[in-house]
Amino acid sequence: MLYYLSQYLQQSAQGTGWEETLSGLRLFRYITFRTAGAAVTALLLSWWLGPKVIVWLKRLRFGQEYRDAADAHGDLKARVLDKRGTPTMGGLLIVMVIDLTVLLWAQWNAMTVLTLASLVGLAGLGFYDDYAKIALQDGKGVRGRVKLWVQVLLALFIAGYLWYLPDTRELITSVIVPFYKHPITAGAPVLGMAVTVFTIVGSSNAVNLTDGLDGLAIGCTLIVTAVLLIVTYVAGHAQFAEYLKVPAVSGAGELTVICGAMFGASLGFLWYNCHPAQVFMGDTGSLALGGTLGIISVLAHQPFVLFIAGGVFVAEAVSVIIQVGCFKGYRRFRGVEKRVFLRTPLHHHFEKLGWYESKIVARFYILCVLCAVLALASLKMR
């Protein structure tokens, strides 16, 4: 909105005495300026709206009581009971702030519309899941298969849409792999669609699994978003893309503004979600943010960079896959119940070992920063 308003005012002032006065509005042409503006706006909106949203969620009793879940956590029961009554669905704050901020600062194109629409769609899925958990108070919510199919269908739609448009077809017909100079075109577009679907669905669920400790998921999301902010800016800048030998993607620069909004909104939400949390983002936030990270990485033509930057998310998801696979495998073929980890996702394993919550979160932040550095280094190491 601000971009188009500035352009309109400049054009209206041409040849008049206001032309020199309004020359400063040229700043709105620069993606860097609008990205910084989006980040600051989202942060301030989060700080301002945060207390209001928390009070509203408490008034509606949108908080999970953990009636049955506490016993299931074994020696984590005390920690879980301490969080009883904390409002969830805080992801509504994040999604609302991102949407408002992007409406203000972004220049609209197919990529921005697709990203925001997907963000809202995944937030709606997460909201329904959170509401079902609160209504039933059993922690189950929407069936896992239903959520997975909705995510897969959305990812397939995005992949098909990108392949259908001539300007974005290359995002599907070639796959960029870190540390390798040449794109992989063999098997495309089937391979490209598979990578797209796996990235979006996997990222959405991985962030959701990571959201188990105060500040853990949103803090890691903050770090990964910073990486994608740089990646999208490079992809949208032809000269930088040529220098780093990465694909230039027309229109990807506007994704930088969305990343700026996500960064500011995540930082503002962390203010209220750090230990002891005043609000949880719930599936409303985790599914939406994770899926959006996946979509942005696909649109920037760097899905595998997300896997590196989101190493913590990957580890959390893989720990669950290994645990479930081994447990079911041993029970089926050997008749015994065997677990690799004390508890999954991975952060609960360290809780079982006796680590304090704040210690786990801090160390996972450190690992996430290291993964982010490696991800950025992969852009040049070819």
Secondary structure, 3 states (H helix, E strand, C coil): CHHHHHHHHHHHHCCCCCCCHHHHHHHHHCHHHHHHHHHHHHHHHHHHHHHHHHHHHHHCCCECCCCCHHHHCHHHHHHHHHCCCCECCCHHHHHHHHHHHHHHHCCCCHHHHHHHHHHHHHHHHHHHHHHHHHHHCCCCCCCHHHHHHHHHHHHHHHHHHHHHCCCCCHHHHCECCCCCCCCECCCCCHHHHHHHHHHHHHHHHHHHHHCCCCCHHHHHHHHHHHHHHHHHHHHHCHHHHHHHCCCCCCCCHHHHHHHHHHHHHHHHHHHHHCCCCCCCCHHHHHHHHHHHHHHHHHHCCCHHHHHHHCHHHHHHHHHHHHHHHHHHHHHHHCCCCCCCCCCCCHHHHHHHCCCCHHHHHHHHHHHHHHHHHHHHHCCCCC
